């Protein structure tokens, strides 16, 4: 849901902090999300929380509903 008041606050704060706003394409958002999952999976394996990569696939499929 779009709220023009919130949008104005975000724009005002970005300007105050000198944050340059850019447009991010959907594919980049998807890549950022998937790469985060991949990195977290690698950390889980490295820390020995799971025994094999297939365990992470099970979590993604059944825990997150990720295809």
Rosetta constraint file for C-alpha pairs under 8 A:
AtomPair CA 2 CA 7 HARMONIC 7.94 0.50
AtomPair CA 3 CA 7 HARMONIC 6.30 0.50
AtomPair CA 4 CA 8 HARMONIC 6.06 0.50
AtomPair CA 5 CA 9 HARMONIC 6.33 0.50
AtomPair CA 6 CA 10 HARMONIC 6.20 0.50
AtomPair CA 7 CA 11 HARMONIC 6.22 0.50
AtomPair CA 8 CA 12 HARMONIC 6.05 0.50
AtomPair CA 9 CA 13 HARMONIC 6.08 0.50
AtomPair CA 10 CA 14 HARMONIC 6.07 0.50
AtomPair CA 11 CA 15 HARMONIC 6.18 0.50
AtomPair CA 12 CA 16 HARMONIC 6.17 0.50
AtomPair CA 13 CA 17 HARMONIC 6.14 0.50
AtomPair CA 14 CA 18 HARMONIC 5.86 0.50
AtomPair CA 14 CA 19 HARMONIC 4.91 0.50
AtomPair CA 14 CA 20 HARMONIC 7.26 0.50
AtomPair CA 14 CA 21 HARMONIC 7.53 0.50
AtomPair CA 15 CA 19 HARMONIC 6.10 0.50
AtomPair CA 15 CA 20 HARMONIC 7.75 0.50
AtomPair CA 24 CA 28 HARMONIC 6.50 0.50
AtomPair CA 24 CA 29 HARMONIC 7.01 0.50
AtomPair CA 25 CA 29 HARMONIC 6.61 0.50
AtomPair CA 26 CA 30 HARMONIC 6.22 0.50
AtomPair CA 27 CA 31 HARMONIC 6.12 0.50
AtomPair CA 28 CA 32 HARMONIC 6.13 0.50
AtomPair CA 29 CA 33 HARMONIC 6.34 0.50
AtomPair CA 30 CA 34 HARMONIC 6.20 0.50
AtomPair CA 31 CA 35 HARMONIC 5.89 0.50
AtomPair CA 32 CA 36 HARMONIC 6.15 0.50
AtomPair CA 33 CA 37 HARMONIC 6.45 0.50
AtomPair CA 34 CA 38 HARMONIC 6.23 0.50
AtomPair CA 35 CA 39 HARMONIC 6.08 0.50
AtomPair CA 36 CA 40 HARMONIC 6.12 0.50
AtomPair CA 37 CA 41 HARMONIC 6.08 0.50
AtomPair CA 38 CA 42 HARMONIC 6.27 0.50
AtomPair CA 39 CA 43 HARMONIC 6.32 0.50
AtomPair CA 40 CA 44 HARMONIC 6.19 0.50
AtomPair CA 41 CA 45 HARMONIC 6.32 0.50
AtomPair CA 41 CA 53 HARMONIC 7.97 0.50
AtomPair CA 41 CA 56 HARMONIC 6.37 0.50
AtomPair CA 42 CA 46 HARMONIC 6.09 0.50
AtomPair CA 43 CA 47 HARMONIC 6.02 0.50
AtomPair CA 44 CA 48 HARMONIC 6.32 0.50
AtomPair CA 44 CA 49 HARMONIC 5.39 0.50
AtomPair CA 44 CA 50 HARMONIC 6.39 0.50
AtomPair CA 45 CA 49 HARMONIC 6.12 0.50
AtomPair CA 45 CA 50 HARMONIC 5.57 0.50
AtomPair CA 45 CA 51 HARMONIC 6.87 0.50
AtomPair CA 45 CA 52 HARMONIC 7.02 0.50
AtomPair CA 45 CA 53 HARMONIC 7.13 0.50
AtomPair CA 50 CA 55 HARMONIC 6.27 0.50
AtomPair CA 50 CA 56 HARMONIC 7.37 0.50
AtomPair CA 51 CA 55 HARMONIC 7.09 0.50
AtomPair CA 52 CA 56 HARMONIC 7.55 0.50
AtomPair CA 53 CA 57 HARMONIC 6.75 0.50
AtomPair CA 54 CA 58 HARMONIC 6.41 0.50
AtomPair CA 55 CA 59 HARMONIC 6.51 0.50
AtomPair CA 56 CA 60 HARMONIC 6.20 0.50
AtomPair CA 57 CA 61 HARMONIC 6.07 0.50
AtomPair CA 58 CA 62 HARMONIC 5.85 0.50
AtomPair CA 58 CA 63 HARMONIC 7.43 0.50
AtomPair CA 59 CA 63 HARMONIC 4.77 0.50
AtomPair CA 59 CA 64 HARMONIC 6.63 0.50
AtomPair CA 60 CA 64 HARMONIC 4.96 0.50
AtomPair CA 60 CA 65 HARMONIC 6.18 0.50
AtomPair CA 60 CA 66 HARMONIC 5.24 0.50
AtomPair CA 60 CA 67 HARMONIC 7.57 0.50
AtomPair CA 61 CA 65 HARMONIC 4.78 0.50
AtomPair CA 61 CA 66 HARMONIC 4.93 0.50
AtomPair CA 61 CA 67 HARMONIC 5.97 0.50
AtomPair CA 62 CA 66 HARMONIC 7.59 0.50
